[in-house]
Amino acid sequence: MDSRSTTYLTVAAVTVAAGLAAYAVYFDYKRRNDTEFRRKLKKEKKRVQKVVAETKQNSATSSSLSGINPATLREAIQQIRTEPSPTSPEEQEQYFMSQVATGERLALEGPDSYLPAAMSFFRALRVYPSPVELIVIYEKTIIEPVFKLIMDLTQLDVSDAHSPILESAGLDSFLAGMGYSHGPRVSSWCISARGVGLWPWVHCDIVLLRYPVMEEMPPSRKDIIDELFSNLVMYCVYSLAYYDYFPPKRMNVSVDVRETTQGQGSRQVLVVDKDFTAGDVIYKEFPVVTVLDADLQSKGTHCSQCLRPIEPELSLQLPKDTSTTAFHQTYCSKACMISSKKQSHSLLFTLDPALPPEIPSAPPPPVAQEARREAQTKFAEYIKASGKSMPLLVARFIARQVQGETQKLVQATSPGAAHGSPENDYTDAETGVEKYVLADHLERLRYLEVVPNTTEAELLVKVLQTALPGLEEFITPDKYATLSGKMAYNAFGVCFGGGRDDKAVPTARPEDVEKTRTPYGTQRQIGSALYTVSSYLVHSCQPSARPSFSSGTSELSLVATRDLKKGDMLTVAFVDVTQRADESVVECRRRRRIELARGWRFSCGCPRCVEEGKSMSAEEKASSTADDRKDESRVEDSVHNLARRQDASAAGDGKDID
């Protein structure tokens, strides 16, 4: 494979793990492959160093800034914010170069021009794809008073964009411990990039620090980058801005922190933004990924993409020849076939190129193709033999990330290439305001801690590695376990009507049987699906809403089961809560609680469970204590810590996310 293709593959692998902004890829690609671009950068750096040598002799660091106060800096920030920002990669490159050159020239003119110089350097910082790298260069090459003004401007920019949360989280002290003297500036890099429509910068910063700059770092510093990355994620990614734009207003719901039931504690939940009457559809949502139940996958009776029931004579099928695909799929339409192949199937189960045609690459040698086919076949055979849905949900989710990030590569390296948001896709943040990647949505969801299944992880790693070298670094046993735990906790069961009754009774231990959220019971579903908004719904045995699949596909419609007022919390039944003909009240209660404990590891304390518990005899209460357990689901530490600080500072009531 030629060096150009290798560069693309490496960048693609990095972007999957880091949500790299598209034009960051463009800058990095230009820096590595365009000799003229590298020459310009070196020239600019030498000019800056010359400025330093000529100016430091006459620089008075404190007195030169005496006439610049916070009000002046705020005016400068406001001026920069109102200026038009470059959009295309070429415009951003030209803008960056011109602003650096202007900053150098103004810095030479003396103290009266220090603020204009700093403003020019700050403009360049806002569009540079690797702020970490540029800040390091600035600190080494720009005279101290100008550099200080750059950092002051950056800090003010943050203070107007939710930065108090980042500052109160203790980022300064953490960075001080890491040996960095300007703690607040890292949060500044993260937030100031929002001015040009980029998010989340924390990913981009650290990956570019690891990727093109890692080899330039002293060995003593390399071992702290992973820790720095995880802590920056904690303090930067989980900004309040996310919930300002997600869920989008058209969904009629918001995320809030509420006390739920006795068994589930405080957590982020969905509340309605307006009144609804019983029977109203609150919102509709398409899934991120779906998986058809294993027993239906081979029958060809349902679409493998949208899960729609189909007649065999009306279906579209990929060739059954295993040399073409290792995992046979059936589709209801050409649109579903194209979406499936683009989102995940081609990467996971075919020998199609892993990168889109807009990104040129040399054909892989036969031995590489054979290794890829072998890896896919082993993974497919494992899925079929195990009958599990969660491994395939995880694999398809990762494949969707790869697809999304390689599409950014196309947009960055081929600006004229056609691209657009697919129809009937998952719910993202408010269009045109903030840009998030799939990892941002997943990181905020609750999950169950599960024992890493090394067999599944190794099989998937091999599929990714043979398809796109470098992707294997994204999956470790622990990361795979976390992804599996999030799928297990948040996946919904797709049921049409009242569900089916032809599914074979599972032979595994009850606690080992996969469960999904469905009021009809997992045994009656036809497939599983993950949704970005509906994952925030919590359980109640007296739910205020129910999931419906009235469209005949995996599109979820949330229907109110009773009248709701603006601000009411939305709940659904994770299990079948209907009292059956052969059950007493106590037996129904016990069945529900056992299923919840096995599938989601908590004991329900909803009003219905509490009320029914009052009528239990002493013997029945004694026997039911074995089913009681504390909620074992959890959120990422960063979500927990940020929510705690946010609520403590905003309300002073100590409200926390469990």
C-alpha positions in Angstrom: 0.0 0.0 0.0 1.4 3.4 -0.9 2.4 6.0 1.7 -0.5 8.3 0.8 -3.0 5.5 1.6 -1.2 4.6 4.8 -1.5 8.2 5.9 -5.2 8.1 5.2 -5.6 4.9 7.1 -3.7 6.1 10.1 -5.7 9.3 10.3 -8.9 7.3 9.8 -8.0 5.1 12.7 -7.2 8.1 14.9 -10.4 9.9 14.1 -12.5 6.9 15.1 -10.9 7.0 18.5 -11.0 10.7 18.8 -13.8 12.3 16.8 -11.2 14.4 14.9 -12.7 17.5 13.1 -12.6 17.1 9.3 -10.4 20.1 8.5 -7.9 18.9 11.2 -7.3 15.9 9.0 -6.8 18.3 6.1 -4.2 20.4 7.9 -2.4 17.3 9.2 -2.4 15.7 5.8 -1.1 18.8 4.2 1.6 19.1 6.8 2.8 15.6 6.2 2.4 15.4 2.4 2.7 18.9 1.0 6.4 20.0 1.0 5.3 23.6 0.2 3.0 23.7 3.1 5.7 22.4 5.5 8.1 25.0 4.1 5.7 27.7 4.9 5.3 26.5 8.4 9.0 26.4 9.0 9.4 29.8 7.5 6.7 31.2 9.8 8.4 29.6 12.8 11.8 31.1 11.9 10.2 34.5 11.5 8.6 34.3 14.9 11.9 33.2 16.4 13.5 36.3 14.8 10.8 38.5 16.2 11.6 37.1 19.7 15.3 37.7 19.3 14.8 41.3 18.2 12.1 42.2 20.6 13.0 40.6 23.9 15.9 43.0 24.3 13.5 45.9 24.7 10.5 44.1 26.2 9.2 45.2 29.6 6.7 42.5 30.4 4.7 44.1 33.2 4.7 47.8 32.3 3.9 47.1 28.7 0.6 45.7 29.6 -0.4 48.3 32.2 -2.9 50.0 29.8 -4.8 46.9 28.9 -7.6 46.0 31.3 -10.3 43.3 31.3 -12.8 45.6 29.6 -10.4 46.2 26.7 -9.9 42.5 26.4 -13.6 41.8 26.4 -14.1 44.4 23.6 -11.3 42.6 21.6 -13.1 39.2 22.1 -16.4 40.6 21.0 -14.8 42.1 17.9 -13.2 38.7 16.9 -16.5 36.9 17.5 -18.3 39.2 15.1 -15.8 38.7 12.3 -16.6 36.2 9.6 -14.8 32.8 10.0 -13.2 30.9 7.1 -15.1 27.8 6.1 -13.2 25.7 3.6 -9.9 24.1 4.4 -8.1 26.3 1.9 -9.6 29.4 3.4 -8.6 28.3 6.9 -5.0 27.6 5.8 -4.7 31.1 4.2 -6.4 32.7 7.2 -4.0 31.0 9.6 -0.9 32.0 7.7 -2.0 35.6 7.3 -2.9 36.0 11.0 0.4 34.6 12.2 2.3 36.9 9.8 0.2 39.9 11.0 0.9 39.0 14.6 4.6 38.8 14.0 4.7 42.2 12.3 2.6 43.9 15.0 4.7 42.4 17.8 7.8 44.1 16.4 6.1 47.5 16.6 6.3 47.7 20.4 4.0 47.7 23.4 1.3 49.8 21.7 0.7 47.0 19.2 0.9 44.1 21.6 -2.9 43.7 21.9 -3.5 43.8 18.1 -0.6 41.2 17.8 -2.2 39.0 20.4 -5.6 39.2 18.6 -4.0 38.1 15.4 -2.3 35.1 17.1 -5.5 34.3 18.8 -7.4 34.3 15.5 -4.9 31.8 14.2 -5.3 29.7 17.3 -9.0 29.5 16.8 -8.7 27.8 13.4 -5.6 25.7 13.9 -6.5 22.0 14.2 -3.9 21.2 16.9 -4.1 23.9 19.6 -1.8 22.0 21.9 0.9 22.0 19.4 0.4 25.7 18.5 0.3 26.8 22.1 3.6 25.0 22.7 5.1 26.9 19.7 3.6 30.2 20.9 5.0 29.8 24.4 8.5 29.1 23.1 8.6 31.8 20.4 6.3 34.7 21.2 7.5 37.4 23.6 6.0 37.0 27.1 3.6 40.1 27.2 2.0 39.1 23.9 1.7 35.4 24.9 0.1 36.5 28.2 -2.5 38.5 26.3 -3.2 35.5 24.0 -3.9 33.4 27.1 -6.0 36.2 28.7 -8.1 36.4 25.5 -8.5 32.7 25.5 -9.6 32.6 29.1 -12.1 35.4 28.5 -13.5 33.5 25.6 -14.0 30.5 27.8 -15.6 32.5 30.6 -18.5 33.3 28.3 -19.0 29.7 27.3 -19.7 27.7 30.4 -16.1 27.8 31.5 -16.9 28.2 35.3 -17.8 24.6 35.3 -14.5 23.5 33.8 -12.6 25.8 36.2 -14.4 24.7 39.3 -13.8 21.1 38.3 -10.2 21.5 39.4 -8.5 21.4 35.9 -5.9 23.9 37.0 -4.6 21.8 39.9 -4.6 18.7 37.8 -2.5 20.4 35.1 -0.2 21.9 37.7 0.5 18.4 38.9 1.3 17.4 35.4 3.9 20.3 35.2 1.8 22.7 33.1 1.9 26.3 34.3 -1.2 27.6 32.5 -4.0 25.2 33.6 -7.0 27.3 32.4 -5.7 27.4 28.8 -6.5 23.8 28.1 -10.2 24.4 28.8 -9.7 27.5 26.7 -8.5 25.5 23.7 -11.5 23.2 24.2 -14.2 26.0 24.3 -12.7 28.6 22.0 -12.8 26.2 19.1 -16.6 26.4 19.3 -16.4 29.8 17.7 -15.6 28.1 14.4 -18.1 25.3 14.9 -15.9 22.6 16.2 -16.6 20.1 19.0 -15.4 18.2 20.9 -11.9 19.7 20.9 -10.6 17.7 23.8 -10.4 14.6 21.5 -8.6 16.5 18.8 -6.1 18.1 21.1 -4.9 15.0 22.7 -4.9 12.8 19.6 -2.9 15.3 17.7 -0.6 15.6 20.7 -0.2 11.8 20.6 -0.1 11.5 16.8 2.1 14.0 15.0 3.8 15.4 18.0 4.3 12.4 20.2 7.6 11.5 18.6 8.9 15.0 19.4 8.1 14.7 23.1 10.7 13.7 25.7 10.2 10.1 27.0 9.4 11.4 30.5 6.3 13.1 29.2 4.8 10.3 27.0 3.6 8.2 29.9 1.2 10.9 31.1 -0.6 11.5 27.9 -3.2 8.8 28.4 -3.9 10.2 31.9 -4.1 13.7 30.5 -6.5 12.5 27.8 -8.9 10.8 30.2 -8.9 13.8 32.6 -9.5 16.3 29.8 -12.4 14.2 28.7 -13.7 14.4 32.2 -13.6 18.2 32.3 -14.2 19.2 28.8 -16.4 16.8 26.8 -19.2 16.8 29.4 -20.0 20.4 28.9 -23.5 21.8 29.6 -23.5 22.8 26.0 -24.4 19.2 25.0 -27.8 19.3 26.7 -28.4 22.8 25.4 -28.7 21.2 21.9 -29.6 17.6 22.7 -32.3 16.4 22.4 -33.3 18.8 19.6 -36.4 20.8 20.4 -38.5 19.0 17.8 -38.5 16.0 20.0 -40.6 17.8 22.7 -38.4 16.5 25.5 -35.4 17.6 27.6 -32.9 15.9 29.8 -33.1 16.8 33.5 -31.7 15.3 36.7 -34.5 13.9 38.9 -35.2 11.6 41.7 -36.7 8.6 40.0 -37.8 5.5 42.0 -36.5 4.2 45.3 -34.4 1.6 43.5 -32.9 3.8 40.9 -32.0 7.1 42.7 -31.2 10.4 41.0 -30.2 10.3 37.4 -30.6 12.1 34.0 -34.2 11.5 32.7 -36.5 12.7 30.0 -39.1 15.3 30.8 -41.8 16.6 28.4 -41.5 20.2 27.2 -45.3 20.7 26.8 -48.6 19.1 27.8 -49.7 15.8 26.2 -52.9 13.8 26.5 -53.1 10.0 26.7 -52.5 8.5 23.3 -50.4 11.4 21.9 -47.2 10.6 20.2 -44.5 12.5 22.1 -41.7 11.9 19.6 -40.5 9.6 16.9 -36.9 8.3 16.7 -34.8 6.2 14.4 -32.1 4.0 15.9 -28.3 4.2 15.7 -27.9 0.5 15.1 -30.2 -2.5 14.9 -29.8 -6.3 15.1 -32.4 -8.8 14.0 -32.9 -11.7 16.4 -30.7 -14.6 15.5 -33.5 -17.1 14.7 -34.9 -14.6 12.1 -31.7 -13.6 10.5 -31.4 -16.7 8.4 -35.1 -16.9 7.5 -35.2 -13.9 5.2 -38.6 -12.8 6.7 -37.4 -9.4 8.0 -35.2 -6.6 6.8 -31.8 -6.8 8.4 -31.5 -3.0 8.4 -34.9 -1.6 9.4 -36.4 -4.9 10.7 -39.5 -4.5 8.6 -41.4 -7.8 7.9 -41.1 -8.7 4.2 -42.4 -11.3 1.8 -39.6 -13.5 0.4 -40.6 -12.6 -3.2 -40.3 -8.9 -2.4 -37.0 -9.0 -0.6 -33.5 -8.0 -1.7 -30.7 -10.4 -0.8 -27.0 -10.2 -0.8 -25.4 -13.2 -2.5 -25.2 -16.2 -0.3 -21.7 -17.1 -1.6 -19.4 -16.9 1.4 -16.6 -15.6 -0.8 -18.6 -12.4 -1.1 -20.1 -12.0 2.3 -19.5 -13.8 5.6 -22.9 -12.8 7.1 -25.9 -13.2 4.9 -28.5 -10.3 5.0 -32.0 -9.7 3.6 -33.4 -6.3 2.9 -36.8 -4.8 2.2 -35.5 -2.2 -0.3 -32.5 -1.0 -2.1 -32.3 2.0 0.2 -31.9 -0.3 3.2 -29.3 -2.4 1.4 -27.2 0.7 0.6 -27.5 2.1 4.1 -26.5 -1.2 5.7 -23.5 -1.7 3.5 -22.4 1.9 4.0 -22.9 2.0 7.7 -21.4 -1.3 8.8 -21.9 -4.4 6.6 -19.2 -3.7 4.0 -16.6 -3.1 6.7 -17.5 -6.0 8.9 -18.5 -8.8 6.5 -17.3 -8.1 2.9 -14.0 -7.6 1.1 -15.1 -4.2 -0.2 -12.6 -1.4 0.3 -12.8 -0.1 3.9 -12.3 3.5 2.7 -14.7 5.3 0.3 -13.7 5.6 -3.4 -12.9 9.3 -3.0 -9.9 8.3 -0.9 -7.5 6.5 -3.3 -5.7 3.5 -2.0 -3.7 0.6 -3.6 -5.6 -2.7 -3.8 -4.7 -5.0 -0.8 -2.6 -8.0 -1.7 -4.4 -11.4 -1.8 -2.8 -12.5 1.5 -4.4 -9.5 3.2 -7.7 -10.2 1.7 -7.6 -13.8 2.8 -6.7 -12.7 6.3 -9.7 -10.3 6.3 -12.1 -13.0 5.0 -10.9 -15.4 7.7 -11.4 -12.9 10.5 -14.9 -12.0 9.2 -15.9 -15.7 8.9 -14.8 -16.5 12.4 -16.7 -13.5 13.8 -19.8 -14.4 11.8 -19.7 -18.0 12.9 -19.4 -16.9 16.6 -22.5 -14.6 16.3 -24.5 -17.4 14.6 -23.5 -20.0 17.1 -24.0 -17.9 20.2 -27.3 -16.4 19.1 -26.2 -13.1 20.8 -27.2 -9.7 19.7 -25.0 -7.5 21.8 -21.7 -8.4 20.0 -23.2 -7.4 16.7 -24.7 -4.2 18.2 -21.2 -3.2 19.4 -19.6 -4.1 16.1 -22.1 -2.2 14.1 -21.8 0.8 16.4 -18.0 0.9 15.9 -18.4 0.4 12.2 -20.8 3.4 12.1 -18.1 5.5 13.8 -15.6 4.4 11.2 -18.0 5.3 8.4 -18.7 8.7 9.9 -15.1 9.6 10.3 -14.0 8.4 6.9 -16.7 10.5 5.5 -15.1 13.5 7.2 -11.9 12.5 5.4 -13.7 12.6 2.1 -15.1 16.1 2.9 -11.7 17.3 4.0 -9.7 16.0 1.1 -12.3 16.3 -1.6 -14.3 19.4 -0.8 -16.4 19.1 -4.0 -17.5 15.6 -3.1 -21.3 15.2 -2.6 -22.3 14.5 1.0 -25.3 14.9 3.1 -27.1 13.6 6.2 -28.8 10.3 5.5 -32.6 10.2 5.9 -34.2 8.2 8.7 -31.1 8.3 10.8 -30.5 8.5 14.5 -31.4 11.7 16.5 -28.4 14.0 16.8 -28.0 17.4 18.4 -29.8 20.5 17.0 -28.7 20.8 13.4 -26.3 23.6 12.6 -25.6 24.6 16.2 -23.2 22.0 17.7 -21.5 19.0 16.0 -21.2 15.8 17.9 -20.0 12.4 17.0 -21.5 9.0 18.0 -19.0 8.7 20.8 -20.3 11.8 22.4 -23.8 10.4 22.6 -22.6 7.0 23.9 -20.3 8.4 26.6 -23.2 10.0 28.4 -25.3 6.9 28.6 -25.6 4.6 31.7 -24.1 1.2 31.6 -23.6 -2.1 33.5 -20.2 -3.3 34.4 -19.7 -6.7 32.8 -16.8 -9.1 32.7 -14.8 -8.6 29.5 -15.5 -11.3 27.0 -12.0 -11.7 25.6 -13.2 -14.0 22.8 -15.7 -11.6 21.4 -13.2 -8.7 21.7 -10.4 -10.6 20.0 -12.7 -11.6 17.1 -13.9 -8.1 16.6 -10.3 -6.7 16.9 -9.2 -9.0 14.1 -12.0 -7.9 11.8 -11.2 -4.2 12.3 -7.4 -4.7 12.0 -7.6 -6.6 8.8 -10.1 -4.1 7.3 -8.3 -0.9 8.3 -4.9 -1.2 10.0 -4.8 0.8 13.2 -8.4 0.4 14.2 -7.5 -2.4 16.5 -6.1 0.1 19.0 -9.7 1.3 19.6 -10.8 -2.0 21.2 -9.3 -3.3 24.4 -11.1 -5.9 26.5 -12.1 -3.2 29.0 -13.4 -0.9 26.3 -15.3 -3.7 24.7 -16.8 -4.5 28.1 -17.9 -0.9 28.5 -19.5 -0.8 25.1 -21.2 -4.2 25.7 -22.5 -2.9 29.1 -24.0 0.2 27.5 -25.7 -1.8 24.8 -27.0 -4.3 27.3 -28.5 -1.5 29.5 -29.9 0.8 26.8 -31.1 -1.4 23.9 -34.8 -1.6 23.2 -36.6 -4.6 22.0 -38.5 -4.0 18.7 -42.0 -5.6 18.8 -44.8 -5.3 16.3 -48.3 -5.5 17.7 -48.2 -7.5 20.8 -45.0 -9.3 19.8 -44.4 -12.8 18.4 -44.9 -16.1 20.1 -42.7 -18.4 17.9 -39.3 -17.7 19.5 -37.6 -20.8 21.0 -37.3 -20.9 24.7 -33.7 -20.1 25.7 -31.7 -22.9 27.3 -29.1 -20.6 29.0 -29.3 -19.7 32.6 -31.9 -16.9 33.1 -29.2 -14.5 34.3 -27.2 -15.1 31.1 -30.1 -14.5 28.7 -29.9 -11.1 26.9 -32.7 -8.7 27.8 -33.9 -5.5 26.2 -36.3 -2.8 27.2 -39.8 -3.9 26.0 -43.2 -4.0 27.7 -44.0 -7.2 26.0 -40.9 -9.1 27.2 -37.7 -9.9 25.3 -39.1 -13.3 24.3 -41.6 -11.6 22.0 -39.3 -9.2 20.2 -38.0 -9.5 16.6 -34.8 -7.5 17.1 -32.8 -5.0 19.2 -32.0 -1.4 18.6 -30.1 1.5 20.3 -31.5 5.0 20.4 -29.8 8.2 21.4 -32.8 9.9 23.1 -34.9 7.0 24.3 -31.9 5.6 26.2 -32.7 8.3 28.8 -36.1 6.8 29.6 -36.3 5.1 33.0 -38.4 2.2 34.2 -41.7 2.2 36.1 -44.2 -0.5 36.6 -46.8 2.2 36.1 -45.2 3.9 33.0 -46.2 7.3 31.7 -45.4 6.3 28.1 -44.8 3.2 26.0 -42.7 2.5 22.9 -44.6 1.8 19.7 -43.4 0.5 16.4 -46.5 1.3 14.5 -44.6 2.2 11.3 -43.7 -1.5 10.9 -40.0 -0.7 11.2 -37.5 0.0 14.0 -38.6 3.6 14.1 -39.7 4.1 17.8 -42.7 6.2 18.6 -43.1 7.2 22.2 -46.8 7.3 23.1 -48.2 8.9 26.3 -50.2 6.4 28.4 -51.8 9.1 30.5 -52.2 12.9 30.4 -48.9 14.7 31.0 -48.1 18.2 32.0 -45.0 20.2 30.9 -42.1 19.1 33.1 -43.4 15.6 33.9 -40.9 12.8 33.9 -41.2 10.1 31.2 -41.1 6.5 32.2 -41.6 3.2 30.3 -41.8 -0.4 31.3 -38.5 -2.3 30.7 -40.3 -5.6 31.2 -43.9 -7.0 30.9 -45.6 -5.5 33.9 -49.1 -6.9 33.1 -50.5 -9.3 35.7 -51.1 -12.6 34.0 -54.2 -14.7 34.4 -52.3 -17.3 36.5 -50.5 -14.8 38.7 -51.4 -13.2 42.0 -50.5 -9.6 42.7 -47.5 -10.8 44.7 -46.4 -13.3 42.1 -46.6 -10.6 39.3 -44.6 -8.2 41.5 -42.0 -10.8 42.2 -41.6 -11.8 38.5 -41.2 -8.1 37.5 -38.5 -7.5 40.1 -36.6 -10.7 39.3 -36.5 -9.8 35.6 -35.4 -6.2 36.4 -32.7 -7.5 38.7 -31.4 -9.9 36.1 -31.5 -7.6 33.2 -30.7 -4.2 34.7 -29.5 -5.0 38.2 -31.9 -3.0 40.4 -35.0 -3.5 42.5 -37.9 -1.4 41.4 -39.3 1.1 44.0 -42.0 2.6 41.8 -45.3 3.5 43.5 -47.0 0.4 42.2 -44.3 -1.9 43.7 -44.4 0.0 47.0 -48.2 -0.1 47.2 -48.3 -3.8 46.3 -45.6 -4.5 48.9 -47.8 -3.2 51.7 -50.3 -6.0 51.2 -47.6 -8.7 51.4 -47.5 -11.1 54.4 -44.5 -11.2 56.7 -43.4 -14.5 55.0 -43.8 -13.0 51.5 -41.8 -9.9 52.5 -39.1 -12.1 54.0 -38.8 -14.2 50.8 -38.7 -11.1 48.6 -35.7 -9.5 50.3 -33.4 -11.8 48.3 -34.6 -10.0 45.2 -33.8 -6.6 46.5 -30.6 -5.0 45.3 -29.1 -1.6 44.9 -29.0 -0.2 41.4 -25.7 -1.3 39.8 -25.9 0.8 36.7 -23.5 3.7 36.5 -22.4 6.6 34.5 -18.9 7.6 33.4 -17.0 9.2 36.3 -16.7 12.4 34.3 -20.5 12.7 34.0 -20.9 12.0 37.7 -18.3 14.6 38.8 -19.5 17.3 36.5 -23.1 16.9 37.5 -22.2 17.0 41.1 -20.3 20.3 40.8 -22.9 21.8 38.5 -25.8 21.1 40.8 -23.9 22.1 43.9 -22.9 25.5 42.4 -26.3 26.2 40.8 -28.7 25.1 43.5 -26.6 24.4 46.5 -28.7 21.4 47.2 -26.1 18.7 46.6 -28.2 16.9 44.1 -26.2 14.2 42.5 -26.3 11.6 39.7 -26.1 8.1 41.1 
